[in-house]
Amino acid sequence: MRVCEGTLGRILSYDRRLRGTLQGTRFSCPLLLLLLSPTDPGDLMRILILGGDGYLGWPTAMHFSAQGHEVAVVDNYLRRRIARDEDMEPLLQDPNLHDRAQRWKAHSGRDIDVWIRDLATPEACGEVMAAFQPDVVVHYAEQPSAPYSMIRADAARLTLGNNLGVTLNMILAVREHCPDAHIIKLGTMGEYGTPNVDIPEGWFDLEYNGRTDRALFPRQAGSLYHTTKIMDTDLLWYYVRMWGLRVTDLMQGPVYGLVTYENEGIEDLLPAFAYDEIFGTVVNRFVVQAVAGYPLTVYGKGGQTRGYLNLKDTLNCLRLAAENPADKGELRIFNQLTETFSVNDLASKVKTVGDSLGMNVEVKQIENPRKEKEEHYYNPAHTGLLELGLEPHFLTDERVAEMLEFVAKYRDRIAEHRIFRGVKWA
Ligand SMILES: NC(=O)c1ccc[n+]([C@@H]2O[C@H](COP(=O)([O-])OP(=O)(O)OC[C@H]3O[C@@H](n4cnc5c(N)ncnc54)[C@H](O)[C@@H]3O)[C@@H](O)[C@H]2O)c1
């Protein structure tokens, strides 16, 4: 790992307890931020974030930057283009990546290097990797919407080609330009589907005809998008075996929230907040629906259960994975969630809290446009990140109230026609 020099903050060293305290600190003074870099200088890394303009990518970039790491972001605005073309624009203003980096510099005094490139183009991917020489590559740069992947044939082709293309280009570029880099890839809990048995963290011990082996747990996706994530994992596992790459694959559940340590109270640092059916995740959508006075859209029986996490926990998981890298030749898998809920649980939580705030929330079961089990067993293991030190932010009533109150400030920006479109799976 390279040691970056040049600021007072980077020559100060702090113990881990102090770092923990600083995780929750909101920095508004650039000098203070420089002084309080919560990472030992010897631990500083060069972190390249693929998909750095996204809902998760931008907060992740600021979070690593606030720790004192050298951060670069790459994006080709694919999500913005799809959102515009499908009339699914996010709730809040969406400054471009250069503007975001300038605003972050004004708030923190820190630089984030911006590259506007299509990573599905091998030359562009190689160019960035060769120039930046990352210690860590965070790979978010995919078309992340299950409904979009099911909407039409052209969207299916885009999703498959883009997601696998970026993953392959990244692998080849890492091997060529920075073979020791730690790849942190965002997978999804949707890779496992909803099996009628417990879900381990990626790997399981297999016994068949009296013989045993260790294998990737069987995966069975519920959409084309999720299928591309399974294929990503298979590609990574293949090249880990062939070339000894160092990979962490984070099987993440749906994320909710938009306030993080770095953007609290600073609207122009918030990420894009989608509330539509294409890009919005269910908690975010329900919160916006409640504020808009739109009945919460529960698909079918509403027993669909998944593992969820707060955006702040995504950042902490990424930080923990980066600080504790996988070994060379290892495909390490963590299930990235903090608690499980059914859709009915979520709807009733949002209704209870919304009603207490005088919102008079209605919940409506509608015909399920997807093909999925509406009642099923669900028990995923998720101890790996806790063992690394993750301290979850659970979805308490207070957190739901905070989200409702936050979104209520932007009530007049909600476009009702974006809330539900009914993209069918069949
Ligand atoms: N948000 C969630 O709840 C969630 C849950 C599980 C997994 N994930 C995974 O996390 C990752 C990030 O999700 P997100 O919600 O931030 O999505 P997002 O769409 O907001 O961010 C992805 C970013 O990648 C960019 N991108 C896509 N293809 C690109 C390309 N060819 N070249 C350059 N940039 C490209 C997009 O423009 C976008 O800004 C995705 O891989 C997604 O599958 C997200």
The ligand as an SDF file (V2000), in Angstrom:
LIG
                    3D

 44 48  0  0  0  0  0  0  0  0999 V2000
  -28.8080    0.2050   -4.0880 N   0  0  0  0  0  0  0  0  0  0  0  0
  -29.0560   -0.9950   -3.5790 C   0  0  0  0  0  0  0  0  0  0  0  0
  -29.9390   -1.1700   -2.7540 O   0  0  0  0  0  0  0  0  0  0  0  0
  -28.2180   -2.1790   -4.0140 C   0  0  0  0  0  0  0  0  0  0  0  0
  -28.4700   -3.4300   -3.4290 C   0  0  0  0  0  0  0  0  0  0  0  0
  -27.6900   -4.5190   -3.8030 C   0  0  0  0  0  0  0  0  0  0  0  0
  -26.6770   -4.3560   -4.7370 C   0  0  0  0  0  0  0  0  0  0  0  0
  -26.4610   -3.1310   -5.2980 N   0  0  0  0  0  0  0  0  0  0  0  0
  -25.3690   -3.0050   -6.2900 C   0  0  0  0  0  0  0  0  0  0  0  0
  -24.5640   -1.8950   -5.9180 O   0  0  0  0  0  0  0  0  0  0  0  0
  -24.0820   -1.2350   -7.0830 C   0  0  0  0  0  0  0  0  0  0  0  0
  -24.4200    0.2520   -7.0200 C   0  0  0  0  0  0  0  0  0  0  0  0
  -25.8330    0.3950   -6.9030 O   0  0  0  0  0  0  0  0  0  0  0  0
  -26.5120    1.8230   -6.9190 P   0  0  0  0  0  0  0  0  0  0  0  0
  -27.8240    1.6700   -6.2670 O   0  0  0  0  0  0  0  0  0  0  0  0
  -25.5470    2.8300   -6.4420 O   0  0  0  0  0  0  0  0  0  0  0  0
  -26.7600    2.0060   -8.4940 O   0  0  0  0  0  0  0  0  0  0  0  0
  -26.6170    3.3450   -9.3630 P   0  0  0  0  0  0  0  0  0  0  0  0
  -27.2340    3.0470  -10.6840 O   0  0  0  0  0  0  0  0  0  0  0  0
  -27.0990    4.5180   -8.6230 O   0  0  0  0  0  0  0  0  0  0  0  0
  -25.0250    3.4390   -9.5320 O   0  0  0  0  0  0  0  0  0  0  0  0
  -24.3190    2.7010  -10.4810 C   0  0  0  0  0  0  0  0  0  0  0  0
  -23.4620    3.6830  -11.2510 C   0  0  0  0  0  0  0  0  0  0  0  0
  -22.6690    2.9650  -12.2010 O   0  0  0  0  0  0  0  0  0  0  0  0
  -22.6260    3.7210  -13.3900 C   0  0  0  0  0  0  0  0  0  0  0  0
  -22.3200    2.8270  -14.5110 N   0  0  0  0  0  0  0  0  0  0  0  0
  -23.0540    1.7850  -14.9710 C   0  0  0  0  0  0  0  0  0  0  0  0
  -22.4680    1.2590  -16.0480 N   0  0  0  0  0  0  0  0  0  0  0  0
  -21.3380    1.9690  -16.2640 C   0  0  0  0  0  0  0  0  0  0  0  0
  -20.3210    1.9160  -17.2590 C   0  0  0  0  0  0  0  0  0  0  0  0
  -20.3900    1.0640  -18.2940 N   0  0  0  0  0  0  0  0  0  0  0  0
  -19.2780    2.7870  -17.1750 N   0  0  0  0  0  0  0  0  0  0  0  0
  -19.2220    3.7000  -16.1610 C   0  0  0  0  0  0  0  0  0  0  0  0
  -20.1800    3.8090  -15.2080 N   0  0  0  0  0  0  0  0  0  0  0  0
  -21.2270    2.9560  -15.2730 C   0  0  0  0  0  0  0  0  0  0  0  0
  -24.0060    4.3580  -13.4790 C   0  0  0  0  0  0  0  0  0  0  0  0
  -24.0580    5.4810  -14.3180 O   0  0  0  0  0  0  0  0  0  0  0  0
  -24.3090    4.6860  -12.0250 C   0  0  0  0  0  0  0  0  0  0  0  0
  -23.9320    6.0030  -11.6910 O   0  0  0  0  0  0  0  0  0  0  0  0
  -24.6980   -1.9390   -8.2770 C   0  0  0  0  0  0  0  0  0  0  0  0
  -23.7640   -2.8490   -8.8130 O   0  0  0  0  0  0  0  0  0  0  0  0
  -25.8680   -2.6940   -7.6850 C   0  0  0  0  0  0  0  0  0  0  0  0
  -26.1350   -3.8650   -8.4110 O   0  0  0  0  0  0  0  0  0  0  0  0
  -27.2210   -2.0390   -4.9630 C   0  0  0  0  0  0  0  0  0  0  0  0
  1  2  1  0
  2  3  2  0
  2  4  1  0
  4  5  1  0
  4 44  2  0
  5  6  2  0
  6  7  1  0
  7  8  2  0
  8  9  1  0
  8 44  1  0
  9 10  1  0
  9 42  1  0
 10 11  1  0
 11 12  1  0
 11 40  1  0
 12 13  1  0
 13 14  1  0
 14 15  2  0
 14 16  1  0
 14 17  1  0
 17 18  1  0
 18 19  2  0
 18 20  1  0
 18 21  1  0
 21 22  1  0
 22 23  1  0
 23 24  1  0
 23 38  1  0
 24 25  1  0
 25 26  1  0
 25 36  1  0
 26 27  1  0
 26 35  1  0
 27 28  2  0
 28 29  1  0
 29 30  1  0
 29 35  2  0
 30 31  1  0
 30 32  2  0
 32 33  1  0
 33 34  2  0
 34 35  1  0
 36 37  1  0
 36 38  1  0
 38 39  1  0
 40 41  1  0
 40 42  1  0
 42 43  1  0
M  CHG  2   8   1  16  -1
M  END
$$$$
